[in-house]
């Protein structure tokens, strides 16, 4: 069993991620100046579990539903809200009012490449740089289930296997590629089989169980770090809101979301911690209140932050 402090920390990071997400959605609905808004709800166990399993010198290429990884890697809520509000304090310094523009190489984060799965070739390049330099570092990249039907997915897995690249590919199988359900994307829901066909080790995990995700990611990352080659993790979960907040997801069958709601990542973790007497309900409530307070402070700081100087418009623009 994992250390009690680590397990409680996992809950704390997921609580902060959920509090951020709830606030972000509420701000969008009230018209408080947000750009594109993509809910993380339902994915907290994946982004937090993988983020906590990474080493400090590893590099991640997260997506728009991997907020927990950004936070665990050190991207503060103030900076992320600053980005969403177009402030100079955001990582893109007002150039991308979105979750897409959150790259920070000092934190080992490469900003989200919107066209999935085009972050895969970038992550492979990073992994091969580590291998060429004989550095014990790993590149971790995230894609959705829909991304596994693209040509780049197969090309990258093939090359990574041939070169024994220190690469971990996390497939967030959330049942829908925008509005296309899994059974209309592929004949087999076994994405691990696609990895194995290319000679890549694959493992399947409950994406709503943060401890299971953490253990799978930890073992995969250490295997890749030790020269064992690339690994694919299929993490099964459900996207609890639409592709973006403007998408009402009316195409999701009635009852499906209700079934997945019973397996909410925070609920599962809270119940387990209490049942196993790792934490009391009161202690977890305190963590929730601290997360909510932290997010309110971050929003206030972001809203008070300056907009970028217009004279800096072309700074850092190369094409």
C-alpha positions as CSV (number, residue, x, y, z in Angstrom):
1,X,0.0,0.0,0.0
2,X,1.2,3.5,-0.8
3,X,2.4,5.9,1.9
4,X,-0.5,7.6,3.8
5,X,1.0,11.1,3.1
6,X,1.3,10.4,-0.6
7,X,-2.3,9.1,-0.8
8,X,-3.6,12.2,1.0
9,X,-1.5,14.5,-1.2
10,X,-3.1,12.8,-4.3
11,X,-6.5,13.8,-3.0
12,X,-5.4,17.3,-2.2
13,X,-4.1,17.8,-5.8
14,X,-7.3,16.4,-7.3
15,X,-9.4,18.7,-5.0
16,X,-7.4,21.7,-6.2
17,X,-7.9,20.6,-9.8
18,X,-11.6,20.2,-9.3
19,X,-11.9,23.5,-7.5
20,X,-10.1,25.2,-10.4
21,X,-12.3,23.5,-13.0
22,X,-15.5,24.4,-11.2
23,X,-14.4,28.1,-10.9
24,X,-13.3,28.2,-14.5
25,X,-16.7,26.8,-15.8
26,X,-18.6,29.2,-13.5
27,X,-16.6,32.2,-14.8
28,X,-17.3,31.2,-18.4
29,X,-21.0,30.9,-17.7
30,X,-21.1,34.3,-16.1
31,X,-19.1,35.9,-19.0
32,X,-16.1,36.9,-17.0
33,X,-13.7,37.2,-19.9
34,X,-12.4,33.6,-20.4
35,X,-11.2,32.3,-23.7
36,X,-11.7,28.7,-24.8
37,X,-12.9,26.6,-21.8
38,X,-12.3,22.9,-21.6
39,X,-13.5,21.1,-18.5
40,X,-11.1,18.7,-16.7
41,X,-14.0,17.0,-14.8
42,X,-13.6,13.3,-14.7
43,X,-9.9,13.3,-15.7
44,X,-8.4,14.4,-12.4
45,X,-7.1,11.0,-11.4
46,X,-5.2,10.6,-14.7
47,X,-3.5,14.1,-14.7
48,X,-2.7,14.1,-11.0
49,X,-1.6,10.4,-10.9
50,X,0.7,10.7,-13.9
51,X,2.0,14.1,-12.8
52,X,3.0,12.8,-9.3
53,X,4.7,9.8,-10.8
54,X,7.1,11.9,-13.0
55,X,10.6,12.8,-11.9
56,X,11.6,16.5,-11.5
57,X,13.7,16.4,-14.7
58,X,11.2,14.6,-16.9
59,X,9.2,16.5,-19.5
60,X,5.4,16.4,-20.2
61,X,3.3,17.4,-23.1
62,X,-0.1,17.7,-21.5
63,X,-3.4,18.3,-23.2
64,X,-6.4,20.6,-22.4
65,X,-7.8,18.1,-19.9
66,X,-4.5,17.6,-18.0
67,X,-4.8,20.5,-15.6
68,X,-3.6,18.4,-12.7
69,X,-0.3,17.7,-14.4
70,X,0.3,21.4,-14.9
71,X,-0.4,22.1,-11.2
72,X,1.7,19.2,-9.9
73,X,4.6,20.3,-12.1
74,X,4.5,23.8,-10.5
75,X,2.3,25.9,-12.8
76,X,0.4,28.0,-10.3
77,X,-3.3,28.7,-10.4
78,X,-2.5,32.4,-10.6
79,X,-0.6,31.9,-13.8
80,X,-3.2,29.7,-15.4
81,X,-6.1,32.0,-14.6
82,X,-3.8,34.9,-15.9
83,X,-3.6,33.0,-19.2
84,X,-7.3,32.4,-19.4
85,X,-8.0,36.1,-18.7
86,X,-5.4,37.3,-21.2
87,X,-3.1,38.9,-18.6
88,X,0.6,39.5,-18.9
89,X,1.2,37.2,-16.0
90,X,0.0,34.1,-17.9
91,X,2.6,31.8,-19.6
92,X,1.7,33.1,-23.0
93,X,1.7,36.7,-21.7
94,X,-1.7,37.5,-23.1
95,X,-1.3,35.8,-26.4
96,X,-3.6,32.8,-25.8
97,X,-6.6,33.1,-23.5
98,X,-6.9,29.4,-23.3
99,X,-5.6,26.2,-21.6
100,X,-3.6,25.6,-24.8
101,X,-0.9,28.3,-24.1
102,X,0.6,26.9,-20.9
103,X,4.0,25.8,-21.9
104,X,7.0,26.4,-19.5
105,X,10.2,24.6,-20.2
106,X,11.6,25.5,-16.8
107,X,8.8,23.3,-15.3
108,X,9.3,20.6,-17.9
109,X,6.1,21.4,-19.7
110,X,5.7,21.7,-23.4
111,X,2.5,23.7,-24.3
112,X,-0.5,21.8,-25.7
113,X,-0.4,21.2,-29.4
114,X,-4.1,21.6,-30.3
115,X,-4.2,19.2,-33.3
116,X,-4.2,15.8,-31.6
117,X,-2.0,13.7,-31.7
118,X,0.6,16.1,-33.0
119,X,2.3,16.3,-29.6
120,X,3.4,12.7,-30.1
121,X,6.2,13.5,-32.6
122,X,7.4,16.4,-30.3
123,X,7.5,14.1,-27.3
124,X,9.4,11.4,-29.3
125,X,11.9,14.1,-30.3
126,X,12.4,15.0,-26.6
127,X,12.7,11.4,-25.6
128,X,15.3,10.7,-28.3
129,X,17.3,13.8,-27.2
130,X,17.4,12.3,-23.7
131,X,18.6,9.0,-25.2
132,X,21.2,10.6,-27.4
133,X,22.6,12.6,-24.4
134,X,22.5,9.5,-22.2
135,X,20.3,11.5,-19.7
136,X,18.1,9.4,-17.4
137,X,15.0,11.4,-18.3
138,X,11.6,10.5,-19.7
139,X,9.1,12.2,-22.0
140,X,5.5,11.7,-21.0
141,X,2.8,12.6,-23.5
142,X,-1.0,12.5,-23.4
143,X,-3.5,11.8,-26.2
144,X,-7.2,11.0,-26.4
145,X,-8.8,7.8,-27.7
146,X,-9.5,9.5,-31.0
147,X,-5.8,10.3,-31.4
148,X,-5.0,6.6,-31.7
149,X,-6.7,6.4,-35.0
150,X,-4.4,8.9,-36.6
151,X,-1.3,8.0,-38.6
152,X,1.1,9.9,-36.4
153,X,0.2,7.7,-33.5
154,X,1.3,4.6,-35.3
155,X,4.4,6.2,-36.8
156,X,5.6,7.4,-33.4
157,X,5.0,4.1,-31.7
158,X,6.9,2.3,-34.4
159,X,9.8,4.7,-34.3
160,X,9.8,4.7,-30.5
161,X,9.9,1.0,-30.3
162,X,12.7,0.7,-32.9
163,X,14.8,3.3,-31.0
164,X,13.9,2.1,-27.5
165,X,12.9,5.7,-26.7
166,X,12.3,6.7,-23.1
167,X,8.7,7.7,-23.9
168,X,5.5,7.1,-22.0
169,X,2.2,7.6,-23.9
170,X,-0.9,8.1,-21.8
171,X,-4.1,7.5,-23.7
172,X,-7.0,9.1,-22.0
173,X,-9.8,6.9,-23.2
174,X,-12.8,9.1,-22.3
175,X,-15.3,7.4,-24.7
176,X,-15.7,10.2,-27.1
177,X,-13.5,12.0,-29.7
178,X,-15.5,15.3,-29.6
179,X,-18.9,13.8,-30.5
180,X,-17.9,10.5,-32.0
181,X,-18.3,7.5,-29.6
182,X,-15.6,4.9,-29.2
183,X,-17.5,2.2,-31.1
184,X,-17.7,4.5,-34.2
185,X,-14.0,5.3,-34.0
186,X,-12.5,1.8,-33.9
187,X,-13.7,-1.8,-34.1
188,X,-11.7,-2.7,-30.9
189,X,-11.6,-0.7,-27.7
190,X,-8.4,-2.4,-26.8
191,X,-5.9,0.4,-27.5
192,X,-3.2,-1.6,-25.7
193,X,-3.3,-4.1,-28.6
194,X,-2.3,-1.3,-31.0
195,X,0.8,-0.6,-28.9
196,X,1.7,-4.2,-28.7
197,X,1.4,-4.5,-32.5
198,X,4.3,-2.1,-32.8
199,X,6.4,-3.8,-30.1
200,X,5.5,-1.3,-27.4
201,X,4.6,-2.5,-23.9
202,X,1.0,-1.6,-23.0
203,X,-1.0,-1.6,-19.8
204,X,-4.6,-0.8,-19.1
205,X,-5.8,1.0,-16.0
206,X,-8.9,2.4,-14.3
207,X,-8.5,6.1,-15.1
208,X,-10.7,7.1,-12.2
209,X,-8.5,5.4,-9.6
210,X,-5.7,7.8,-8.9
211,X,-3.6,5.2,-7.0
212,X,-3.9,2.7,-9.9
213,X,-2.9,5.5,-12.4
214,X,0.0,6.5,-10.2
215,X,1.4,3.0,-9.9
216,X,1.0,2.3,-13.6
217,X,2.7,5.6,-14.5
218,X,5.5,5.2,-11.9
219,X,6.4,1.7,-13.1
220,X,6.1,2.7,-16.8
221,X,8.3,5.8,-16.3
222,X,11.0,3.9,-14.4
223,X,11.0,1.2,-17.0
224,X,11.5,3.8,-19.7
225,X,14.1,5.6,-17.7
226,X,16.1,2.3,-17.2
227,X,16.3,1.7,-20.9
228,X,13.3,-0.6,-21.2
229,X,11.8,1.3,-24.1
230,X,8.5,3.1,-24.6
231,X,5.3,2.2,-22.7
232,X,1.6,3.0,-23.5
233,X,-0.9,3.4,-20.7
234,X,-4.6,3.1,-21.6
235,X,-6.5,5.0,-18.8
236,X,-10.2,4.5,-19.1
237,X,-12.5,7.3,-17.9
238,X,-15.4,9.5,-19.0
239,X,-15.5,13.1,-20.2
240,X,-18.2,14.4,-17.9
241,X,-19.0,17.6,-19.9
242,X,-18.8,18.3,-23.6
243,X,-15.7,18.7,-25.7
244,X,-15.6,22.3,-24.7
245,X,-18.0,24.2,-22.4
246,X,-20.1,25.5,-25.3
247,X,-20.8,21.8,-26.3
248,X,-23.9,20.6,-24.5
249,X,-23.0,16.9,-25.3
250,X,-26.6,16.1,-26.2
251,X,-25.2,13.2,-28.2
252,X,-24.2,11.3,-25.0
253,X,-26.9,8.6,-24.2
254,X,-29.1,9.2,-21.2
255,X,-27.8,7.5,-18.1
256,X,-24.2,7.1,-19.2
257,X,-23.0,10.1,-17.4
258,X,-25.0,9.2,-14.3
259,X,-23.3,5.8,-14.3
260,X,-19.9,7.3,-14.5
261,X,-20.7,9.9,-11.9
262,X,-21.0,7.1,-9.4
263,X,-17.3,6.5,-10.1
264,X,-16.2,10.1,-9.7
265,X,-12.4,10.2,-9.1
266,X,-12.6,12.4,-6.0
267,X,-15.5,10.4,-4.5
268,X,-13.7,7.1,-5.0
269,X,-10.5,8.4,-3.4
270,X,-12.3,10.1,-0.5
271,X,-14.3,6.9,0.3
272,X,-11.2,4.7,0.1
273,X,-9.2,7.1,2.4
274,X,-12.0,7.2,5.0
275,X,-12.8,3.5,4.8
276,X,-9.1,2.5,5.3
277,X,-8.7,5.1,8.0
278,X,-6.0,6.9,6.2
279,X,-7.8,10.3,6.6
280,X,-10.9,11.5,8.4
281,X,-13.8,13.1,6.6
282,X,-13.0,16.3,8.5
283,X,-9.4,16.3,7.3
284,X,-10.6,15.9,3.7
285,X,-13.2,18.6,4.1
286,X,-10.4,20.9,5.3
287,X,-8.4,20.1,2.1
288,X,-11.4,20.9,0.0
289,X,-11.9,24.3,1.8
290,X,-8.2,25.0,1.4
291,X,-8.4,24.3,-2.4
292,X,-11.4,26.5,-2.8
293,X,-9.7,29.3,-0.9
294,X,-6.6,28.9,-3.0
295,X,-8.5,29.2,-6.2
296,X,-10.4,32.3,-5.0
297,X,-7.0,33.9,-4.2
298,X,-5.7,33.0,-7.7
299,X,-8.7,34.5,-9.5
300,X,-8.4,37.7,-7.5
301,X,-4.7,37.9,-8.3
302,X,-5.3,37.2,-12.0
303,X,-8.1,39.7,-12.3
304,X,-5.9,42.4,-10.7
305,X,-2.9,41.6,-13.0
306,X,-2.1,43.9,-15.9
307,X,-2.9,43.3,-19.5
308,X,0.2,43.0,-21.8
309,X,1.7,46.1,-23.3
310,X,0.5,46.5,-26.8
311,X,4.1,47.3,-28.0
312,X,5.1,43.8,-27.1
313,X,2.6,42.3,-29.6
314,X,5.3,40.8,-31.9
315,X,7.7,39.7,-29.2
316,X,8.4,36.0,-29.4
317,X,6.5,35.6,-32.7
318,X,8.4,33.7,-35.3
319,X,5.9,32.9,-38.0
